[in-house]
Amino acid sequence: MTLEELGNLGEAIGAVGVIFSLVYLAIQIRQQNKIAKAQFGNSLTQRLYDRYFQTSKDAEYAEFMALDWNSDDLSKVDVWRIQMALLTYLVDLFDVYDKYHSGLVDRSHLDTRMRTLKLGVMKTTLARRVWDVWRHNRDAVFVDWFEKEIYDGNFHVPKLSERGEETMNQTNIRR
């Protein structure tokens, strides 16, 4: 075997090695993506678990969650807390929606949150008012999807009662 033939053989072996390396790298990337997706899913599940656990162990928080969020008799503190809870739900939903559409989590995480919101919390007057402000932070595709899912495509902001308007003015939300 000549030196040139040995060089060609070495190049051929090197090319096969590069191909095997690329295949191995592709397998590693696929596995890493699966691990990342699982970690995102786990962190999203942990968020819900923490919220549920807090409700079960903290009597004051459980009482707050059990309030009639559509009542005209809410204190300004309750109104503020409800609005912050609603914002938490929306921000969580925004995050899950974006992760789902990026392929980082499966649809079950999004469906779980939507089923919870469809139970009625987003149909309250306060929730509609919060959504009316925050809907402008999302693109039209998300807004259309959300309003179709939650409000059957018929979103409107109800007027507050006189007492409700007075409470809203005391919460320092409008500046």
C-alpha positions as CSV (number, residue, x, y, z in Angstrom):
1,M,0.0,0.0,0.0
2,T,1.4,3.4,-1.0
3,L,1.5,6.4,1.1
4,E,-1.2,8.0,-1.0
5,E,-3.5,5.0,-0.5
6,L,-2.9,5.1,3.2
7,G,-3.8,8.8,3.2
8,N,-7.0,8.1,1.3
9,L,-7.9,5.3,3.7
10,G,-7.3,7.7,6.6
11,E,-9.5,10.3,5.1
12,A,-12.3,7.7,4.5
13,I,-12.0,6.5,8.1
14,G,-12.1,10.2,9.3
15,A,-15.2,10.9,7.2
16,V,-17.0,7.8,8.7
17,G,-15.9,9.1,12.1
18,V,-17.4,12.5,11.4
19,I,-20.7,10.9,10.3
20,F,-20.8,8.8,13.5
21,S,-20.0,11.9,15.6
22,L,-22.9,13.8,13.9
23,V,-25.3,11.0,14.5
24,Y,-24.2,10.8,18.1
25,L,-24.6,14.6,18.5
26,A,-28.1,14.5,17.0
27,I,-29.1,11.8,19.5
28,Q,-27.6,13.8,22.3
29,I,-29.5,17.0,21.2
30,R,-32.8,15.0,21.0
31,Q,-32.3,13.6,24.4
32,Q,-31.4,17.0,25.8
33,N,-34.6,18.5,24.3
34,K,-36.7,15.8,25.9
35,I,-35.0,16.4,29.3
36,A,-35.6,20.2,28.9
37,K,-39.3,19.6,28.0
38,A,-39.7,17.3,31.0
39,Q,-38.1,19.9,33.3
40,F,-40.4,22.7,32.0
41,G,-43.4,20.4,32.5
42,N,-42.3,19.6,36.0
43,S,-41.8,23.2,36.9
44,L,-45.3,24.1,35.6
45,T,-46.8,21.2,37.6
46,Q,-44.9,22.4,40.6
47,R,-46.5,25.8,40.3
48,L,-50.0,24.3,40.5
49,Y,-49.0,22.0,43.3
50,D,-47.6,24.9,45.3
51,R,-50.9,26.9,44.8
52,Y,-53.1,23.9,45.8
53,F,-50.9,23.1,48.8
54,Q,-51.0,26.7,50.0
55,T,-54.7,26.6,49.9
56,S,-54.9,23.4,51.9
57,K,-52.4,24.5,54.6
58,D,-53.2,28.2,55.0
59,A,-56.6,28.9,56.4
60,E,-56.5,32.6,55.6
61,Y,-55.6,31.9,52.0
62,A,-58.3,29.3,51.8
63,E,-60.9,31.8,53.1
64,F,-59.7,34.3,50.6
65,M,-60.1,31.8,47.8
66,A,-63.5,30.8,49.0
67,L,-64.8,34.4,48.8
68,D,-67.5,35.3,46.3
69,W,-65.3,37.1,43.8
70,N,-68.3,38.6,42.1
71,S,-69.8,40.1,45.3
72,D,-70.4,43.9,45.7
73,D,-69.5,43.6,49.4
74,L,-65.7,42.9,48.9
75,S,-63.3,45.1,50.8
76,K,-60.8,47.1,48.9
77,V,-58.1,44.7,50.2
78,D,-60.1,41.7,48.9
79,V,-60.5,43.4,45.5
80,W,-56.8,44.1,45.4
81,R,-55.9,40.5,46.4
82,I,-58.4,39.1,43.8
83,Q,-56.9,41.2,41.1
84,M,-53.4,40.1,42.0
85,A,-54.6,36.4,42.0
86,L,-56.1,36.9,38.6
87,L,-52.9,38.4,37.3
88,T,-51.0,35.4,38.6
89,Y,-53.4,33.1,36.8
90,L,-53.1,35.1,33.5
91,V,-49.3,35.4,33.7
92,D,-49.1,31.6,34.3
93,L,-51.4,31.0,31.4
94,F,-49.3,33.3,29.1
95,D,-46.2,31.4,30.0
96,V,-47.7,27.9,29.5
97,Y,-49.3,29.0,26.2
98,D,-46.0,30.3,24.9
99,K,-44.1,27.2,26.0
100,Y,-46.7,25.0,24.4
101,H,-46.5,26.9,21.1
102,S,-42.7,26.7,21.3
103,G,-42.9,22.9,21.7
104,L,-41.5,23.0,25.2
105,V,-44.5,21.4,27.0
106,D,-47.4,19.3,25.9
107,R,-50.9,20.4,25.6
108,S,-52.1,18.9,28.9
109,H,-50.4,21.8,30.8
110,L,-52.4,24.3,28.8
111,D,-55.7,22.4,29.0
112,T,-55.4,22.0,32.8
113,R,-55.1,25.8,33.3
114,M,-58.0,26.5,30.9
115,R,-60.3,24.0,32.6
116,T,-59.6,25.7,35.9
117,L,-60.3,29.2,34.4
118,K,-63.5,27.9,32.8
119,L,-64.9,26.9,36.2
120,G,-66.0,30.5,36.5
121,V,-63.3,32.7,37.9
122,M,-62.8,34.5,34.6
123,K,-66.5,35.2,34.3
124,T,-66.6,37.5,37.3
125,T,-66.8,41.3,36.8
126,L,-63.3,41.8,38.4
127,A,-61.8,39.1,36.1
128,R,-63.3,40.7,33.0
129,R,-62.0,44.1,34.0
130,V,-58.5,42.7,34.7
131,W,-58.6,40.8,31.3
132,D,-59.8,44.0,29.6
133,V,-56.5,45.7,30.7
134,W,-54.2,42.8,30.1
135,R,-55.6,41.6,26.8
136,H,-53.6,44.5,25.2
137,N,-50.4,42.8,26.2
138,R,-51.0,39.8,24.0
139,D,-51.2,39.3,20.2
140,A,-54.6,39.0,18.4
141,V,-54.2,35.3,18.0
142,F,-53.9,34.7,21.7
143,V,-56.7,37.2,22.5
144,D,-59.1,35.5,20.0
145,W,-58.2,32.0,21.3
146,F,-58.6,33.0,24.9
147,E,-61.9,34.9,24.4
148,K,-63.3,32.1,22.4
149,E,-62.4,29.5,25.0
150,I,-63.4,31.5,28.1
151,Y,-66.2,33.8,26.8
152,D,-67.5,31.8,23.8
153,G,-66.2,34.7,21.6
154,N,-68.5,37.2,23.3
155,F,-66.2,39.2,25.7
156,H,-67.6,42.3,27.3
157,V,-66.8,44.3,30.4
158,P,-69.8,44.7,32.7
159,K,-70.4,47.9,34.5
160,L,-69.6,47.9,38.2
161,S,-72.3,48.7,40.7
162,E,-72.0,52.0,42.5
163,R,-70.5,50.2,45.6
164,G,-68.1,48.3,43.3
165,E,-67.0,51.5,41.6
166,E,-66.4,53.1,44.9
167,T,-64.3,50.1,46.1
168,M,-62.3,50.1,42.9
169,N,-61.5,53.8,43.3
170,Q,-60.3,53.2,46.8
171,T,-57.8,50.4,45.7
172,N,-55.5,52.9,44.1
173,I,-55.6,51.0,40.8
174,R,-56.5,54.0,38.8
175,R,-53.9,56.7,39.1
